[in-house]
Amino acid sequence: MSASPGSFVYFAGPLFTHAEQRWNASLAAALETFGYRVLLPQRLVADLIEPERPLPTAAMFELLVDRIREADAVVAVLDGADPDSGTCFECGAAFAWGTPIVGLRTDLRRGGDHPDRDVNLMLAHGCAALVKLLPDDKPDLTGLAQRISSALTSLPSLSRIDR
């Protein structure tokens, strides 16, 4: 099952700094220019957060898990020596439901234990495709979105578990 333009793509990645949130939003917007409907968790849960009140974590969890289940594909930012724990959970849930995952690695450091993918072997084998920025690549979001779009449209057919 390839994820063609018009497909619903869940964007998984760390979102706890202003820089991460801006980068996620910019890359999601670039993917949207290729016709994908991108769900960015930081946008989705923003309406649930009220100042001076405890985070509604159970409601946030249920909402995001439902969206992962509904997605045609997941794009997951897998940067860092050990990728973000929430992102890893989102990948595991997507994999369990047979939703294809395109991993994205912009971290120039080597990591993980897979010789070609620079991520943990569970993520390396769980991702149907991995897009990596190389040291000589320019940080151009449109070009990166094009590479992700190419990976999405080239995904192998996967049998999906009844969701």
N, C-alpha and C positions, 0 to 999 in steps of 0.2 A: 504494500500500500504506500504509494508516494503521497507526500503532502504538497499538493499544488496550491498556487495562489487561490485564495478564497478559503483555504483550510484554517481551522482553529488551532493556533499554536500557543501552548502554555510556556511562558518564559520563566525558567527557574534560575535563580542566582542570588548571591548575597545582596542584602538591601538595607544594611544597618548603618551606612555612612551616607552623608550627602553626596559624596563623589560616586559611590555605587549606585545610588538612586538616580542621579543625573545620567550616568553612563547607561544604565538599564533602560531608562526612558528614551534616550537618544537612539540606542540600538533597536528598541522595539519600534520606534517611529520609522526608522530606516527599513525595517522588515515590512512594516505596513505599506510602504511605498511600492513594495513588490506584490501587494495584494493579499497578504496574510492578515487574518484577524488575530491579533496578538493579545493574549491576556497577561497583563503584568500584575503580579500579586500586590505590589505596593500601591497600585491604583485601586484595586478591588477592595482591599481592606481599609483604605483611608476613611471611608464613610462609617466604618464601625468604631473608629477610635474617637473618643471624646476626651477633651482635656480634663484633668483632675479626676478621672474615673479609672478604675482598673481595666487593663486590656481585656477585651472579651475573647480570650484565647480559644475557648472551646468553639465559639461561633466562627472565629477566623479559620481554625483548623478544618472544620466541617465544610465551610465554603470553598477553601482551596482544594481539599481532597476531591470534592465534587467536580471542580473545574479540571483537575488533572484527569479524572475518569472520563470526562466529556471530550478532552482534547484529541485532535487528530495526530498531533506530534508534540514533543517537548523539546525546547532548545534550552540547554543547561550550561551555565557558566561554571567551568571546573577549574578555576584559577586557585593558586595557593599551593603550599606544600601538601596540605590536606584540604580538599574542597569543602565549602560551607556545609555544615551538617544538615540544615534544612533542605538545601539543594540535593544532597545525597538521598534524603528521605523521598523527595519528590521524584527523583530518578527511579528509586526502588519501587515506588507505587506505580509509576508509569510502566516500568518493565513488567511488573506483576500482572498488569491489565493488558499487556501486549501492545502498548502504545510506543511507537518508535521514538528514540531519543537521539538528537544531534547534540553531541558535546561540543563545547567551545572552550578553547584554551588560548588565552592571550598572555599568560604568564610566560616569560622568557626563560625562567629557571626550569631545569629538568626536575621531574618529580615522579612519584609513583613507582610501580614495579613492573609495568608493561614496557618492553623495550622500544616500541614505536609510538606510543600514545601519551607518555608522560603523566599518566594518572594511575590510580589504584586499579588492580586487575579486575575488580568487580565492576568498576565504572567503565574500564576499557572494553570489556566484553559486553556490558549492558548497553552501551551506545551503539546504535546502528551505523553511525558515522561520527567522525571527529574533525572539526575544523580548527586548525591551529594557526596562530600568527607566528611567523618566523622572525628571527632577529632583524632581517633586512626589510620586512614588510613595513609599509607606512600605516599609521593608525587611522585609516580612512573608513568611517562607518558605512558609507554607501557600498564600498568595495567589500567590506566584511559581510554586510547584509546580502550582497550578491552571492558570496561564497556559501553562506548559510542557506540561501534560497536554492542554490544548486544542489546542496546536500539533501535538503528536504524533498526536492523533486526527484532525486535519485534513490530514495530509500527503497530497500528491498521490500517485497511483499511479506508481511508478518501476519501470523494468525492471531487474532485478538480474542481475548477471553470475553465472554458475554458480560457486558457491563450493565 
